[in-house]
Amino acid sequence: MYTNLLPGLEPTLPSSWYTRKKYFALEREHLFMREWICVGREEEIPHKGDSKVLDLCGESILMLRNGKGEIKAFYNVCRHRGARICPAPGDDDSVLALKGGVVGSRSIICPYHAWTYDLDGQLISAPFLNDNPDFDMKGVQLHPVGVSTWGGFIFLNLTPDQAPDFEETIKVARRRFVRYPLSDLRIAHTISYEVNANWKVLCENYNECYHCGPVHPELCRVVPAFREAGGANLDWERGIPHREGATTFTFSGESTRRSFPGLDADEQVRHKGELVYPNLFLSMAREHVTFYILQAKGPDKTIIDCHFLFEPHEIDKDDFDPSDVVHFWQVVNLQDWAICERVQQGVNARVHERGVYAPMEDWNLDIRRYVIDRIGPYAGD
C-alpha cells in the first residue's frame, strides 16, 4: 500500500484521508460509531436523575444516572414515532413550551405522545395502549448506548452489541497511571477550542515531540528533554523529567499545591502522557491533570475541550487558584492548534500526496495502523 517518498522514512496516511469527506464518512461509520469514545467525567452527572444530552458524531445521545446511581445512555429518540425526547443544549422550546424529557429521578417522557420510560430505558407507559393485549410494553426499550468508566472518565459506544473490549482500550493508561488518584479529582477549569484541522493531525501532533523545540519554547524551558535530539529517545514509560528544580507545568515549573498522595519518586518530578484512542489526550503532572476530549466535526474541523483536574483538597481551599496551570497550557495549546492548522492547510496542496514520519515520530505508526485497520477495508484505494 505504501511507497516511501523519502528513503528510510515511513509514510503517513494519504493526504486525501485528512481532507476528503469520503474518508471522514468512513471514519464516522467504522471508527467513531464503533469505538469507545470519551465524553466527559462522572462528576458532570453526579446525582440520581441527573442527565446530559450529547452530540456524538452527529447522533443525539441521552446520558443519565438511574435510580441506582448507575450511568446509562440511550439514543435520544422515542421508539414510537422517532421524536427527539430531550432538547439538545441551545434548543429553543419556548414556542411549544414542550414538556417531557427526564423528569425527576424516575422517568423519561417523550413530549410528542407522552410515551414514558424508566431511567433504564424500559417503556412503562403509553397512553391509551397500556391495556391493549396486543401491545407488549415489556419488549420496548430505548435504543441503548454502551457505557463504561475508568478513573472518573465516561466512555460511550454507539454500537454496543459490537463494542471492542473496554479493558483492552484503557489497559495501558490504567497500568501507567495506577498511582494517580484520577477518580477523586475534579474539574476546576475548562477551555473549549475549535481547530481547523483533521482529528488525526491533532493526534499525530500529540504523539511526538519532534515539533516541541520549534513550536513550544515555554514548554521546553520546563522540560528540556522535549527538545533534546529532536525529542528522540524519550522514556514515556518512566516519564519525562522536568528541568532541575521544576516539578510541574507552570511558567516557573513550581507550585505550592501538594503532590498527589501515592506517587512514586519519579512521578514527583516527571511528566507522563497518553493518547487513549481515538479521542482522549492525558497529561499528568504531580499535582494536576490536563485532559483533552476531541470531537471530530468534519475532515478539517475538530472541537477540543481542555479540562484541568485538581484534588478536592486543593479546590476547597479559600485561596485556590488554577490560573498558573491554565495560563501555561493555554499558551502551549494555542501553539499546537496553530501549527496543526498549518499542517491541514499544507496537506490540501495539490502536490502533497502524503507526508513521512521521522524516526522520533514512530509512535504515529500506531495511528496509521489504528485507522487503516478500521477503514482500510472500505477505502477502495
N, C-alpha and C positions, 0 to 999 in steps of 0.2 A: 504493500500500500504506500510505502514511503520511498521517496527519492531524496537523498541528502543533498540539499542545495549548497551547503558548505561542508567539505570533507571533515570528518571527525566530530561533527556536532549533530545531535539528534534533532529532527524536525518537529515543529509544533503541529497541531491540527491544521488543516487547510484554512486559509483566511476566510473562505466563504462560511465556515462553521461558526465564525464570530460575527458575521454581518448579515446573513440572509435569513429571511423569515422561515424558509423551508426547514432549516436545521433547528431554529428555535422551536418551531411547532413539534418537531420530533423529540426534542428535549422535554418539552412540556408533557407530552403524552407518555414517553417511555422512560423518563428520568424523574421529573418533579412529581408526576402523578403516582409514582410507584416507590419512591424512596422515602425514608424518614426525614421530615423537614422540621427543623427547629422553628417554633413560632413564638417563643417567649418564656416567661418564668411562672412558676406556680403561684408566686405572690400576687400576680395580676388578677387572679380569681381566688381569693383566699377563703371565702366562706361558702357554705351550702347555699345553692341557688344563685350564686354569682355567675355571670355569663359574659361572653365576649364574642362578637361577630368578626370574623376574619375574611379577608380576601386572599385566598391561597391559590395562586396560579390561575386566577380568573374564576375560581369557584367560591361561592359564599358558604362559609363554614361556621356553624354554631358550636362554641366550646363552652362548657359549664361544669359546675360541681353539683353532683346529685345529692340526694338526701343522706347518703353515707359519707359525703365529703370526697367522693372519687371524681376524678376528671373524666368527662365524657365529651365526645364530639360527634356531630352529625352534619350531613349536608343540610343547608338551611332551606329546605324545600318540603312542603307538605305532600304526603302520599295521596291526597285526594285529587286536587287539580293542579298541583305544582306551584302554588303560590309561595313566595318567599315569606317565611314565618316571622323572622325578626328583621328589623331595618338594619342596614349597614350604617356604620358611623358616617354622619353627614347627610343621611337621607332625610327628606322633609316630609313628614306625615301629617302636617298641620291641616292640609286641605280636607282630608277624610277623618282626621282625628282617629286613626286606626287603633284599635285595641288588640291586644294579643301579645305574642312573644313569650318570654319566660316570666311567669307570674309567681312571685314569692319564691319559695323553695320547694314547690310541689309540682308545677305543671308547665307545659309549653302549649300555647294556644295559637292556632292559625287564625289570623284576622279575617280571612275570607269567609269561611263557613263554620268556624269555631270547632274544628276538629281539635281534640285535646290529647296531648301525650304526657306521660310522666317524664321525669328527668333522666330516665334510662332509655327514652325514645320509644316506649311502648304506647300504642294508641289505647286510651282509656275511655274516650267518649267521642261519639259522632252524632250530633243532633238528629233526631228522628230515625236513626239507624240502630240505636242501642239495642232495641228489642227485635230487630229483624233477624229471624232464624237463619237466613241465607247469608248473613254478613258476619264473618268471624273476625272480630276485632283483635283477638289474640295473635292472629297471623300478620298484623300490620305494625311495622316499626319504621321509624325514621331511618333513612339510609345511614349506616354507621361510617365513622371515620376512625381509623386506628389511633390509639393514644398510648404513648409510653413516656416515662420520665426518667431523668438521671440528673443528679446534682442540682435539683431545683429547676432544670430546664424541661420544657414541654416539647415533645416531638409528635407530629401527626403524620399519618399515612393515608392517602386518599384512595388507595386500593387495598384495603386491609386483608382481603382474602388471598392476596398475592404478595403481602409485605415481606421483605427480607428480614432476617433475624435481627432484632434490635440490638441485642448484646454484641453482635458482630460489628454493628455500626459504631458503637461507642466504646468498644473494648480497649482501644489504645488510649483514648482520653481517660477512661476510668482507671486504668493502671497508672498512667503517668501523673495524674492529679489526685491520687488517693489520699494524700495528706492535706490537701486544700479543702476547707470547710464549705464547699460550694453550696450545699443545700441550705446552709444557715445564712448565707449572705443576702443582702437586699440591694435593690437598685436605688442609687442616690441621685443619678442624673442620666439623662438620655439626650442624644443629638441625632437627628434624622437628616439624611443626605439623599439627594437624587443625583446619580452619577451617570453621565452619558457614555457608558462603556458596557460591554458584554460581561456577564457574571463570571465567565471563565477567565477573562483578562484580570479581573479583581482577584480571583483565586490564585492565579499564577503569580501575581504580584505579591500576594501574602505569603506564598510558599517559598520565596527566595529573598536573599539579602544582597544579591549582586548589585541591585539598584540603590542600596542604602547609602553608600558613600556619596554618589552624585546627588541623590534626592533628599536625604534626611540628615543634614548636618547636626541638628539639635539632638536627634536620636543617637547618632554616633558619638556625640560627646559624652553621653551617659553610658553607652555600650560600644566602646571602640572596636570590639571583636566583630561587629557588624560590617565594618569597612575593611578589616584586615584581609588581605588576599582575596579581595572581591567577595567577601562573605563565604569563602570556601572553608571546608573542614569544621563547620560549626557542630558542636555536640548537643543536638537538640534533646537527646535522652537525658543527659545530666543537667542541661540548662546552659544558657549563655551568660557569662559573668559580666556584671556591671564593672565600670572602672573602679579603681581603688577609692574607697570612701563613699561610693554610691550604692544604694540598695534598692531603689525603686524608680519608677518612671515619673519624675518631675524635672523641671529645668535644673534644679540643684542636685538631683539624684538622691535627695533625702526626704524624710517625712517623720513627723513626731508620732504618727499613728503606730500602734503596736503591730508587730508581725502576727500573722495568723498562728494561733497555737497549734503545735504539732508538726510544723515544717521542719525538715532536716537542715543541716548546716548549709548545704548548697543552696537550698531554696530560699534561705535568708538573704542571699546576695546574688542570685542568678534569676534569669528570666526563662520561663517556659511558655511555649506557644503550641497551638494545634489547630488544624483545619479539620473539622468534622463534616465530611461531605454530605450534602452538596452546599450547605449554606450557613454554617456556623464557624466563625473565627473566634478563638480563645487566646487571650494574652494574660499570663499570670505574673503578678508581682508579689512581694512578700506581704503586702497589706491591702491590695485591691486587685480586682479582676476586671479587665475590659473585654467585652464580648460584642461581636457584630453579627447581626442577622441580615442576610441578603434576601431580597425578593426580586427575582428576575422578571422584569416587566416587558421585555422585548429584546431583540438581538442587540440593541445598542442602548438599553436603559436598565439601570438597576437601582432599586431603593435600598439603602443601608441604614439600619437602626443601630447606633452605637450606644451601649449601655455600660454604666460604671457600677460595679458591685463593691460594697464595703460591709464590714461587720456591723450588726446592730449595736454592738458595744461602742463603736465609734460614732455611728449615726446619731445615737441618742444623746451624745454629749452636746451641751449648750453651744460650744464653740466649734462644732463640726463644720468643716468647710472643704469640699472636694475640689475646689477650683484649681489647686496646684496640679492635680492629675488631669482634670478636664481640659485646662488650657494647654497642657503639654500635648495631649493626644489630639486636640483639635488642630494644632499645627501639623503634626505628623499625618493625620487623616487627610487634611486638605492637600498636602503634598502628594500623597498616594493617589487620591482621586484625580488630581490634575494630570499626573503622569499617565494614569490609566486612560484618561480621555485622549491624551496624545497618541497612545497605542491604538485606540479604537479608530481615531482619525487616519492613522497610518495604514492599518490593515485594510482600509477601504480603497486604498490606491490600486489602480488597475495593474500595476507592475508587481504587487505584493501577493504572491501565491501562498506562501506560508513562511513562518519565522523558524528560528532554530533556538535550541537551548544550549547555553554554555555549560560546562561540566558542573559548576557550582549551582546550577539550576535543576539538577537531576530530580529533585523532589517533584517537579512539574510533570515528569513522566507518569506519575500516579494519576494526575488529572487527565492526561491524554488517554491512559488506559481506562480510567473510570468512565469517560464519555464514550469512547469507542465501544466498550463492552455493552453499553446501553442503547446507543442509537446507531452504531455502525451497521448492524444487520438491516436497518431500514433506510440508510442514507442513499443507497443506489449509486455510490461513487466507484 
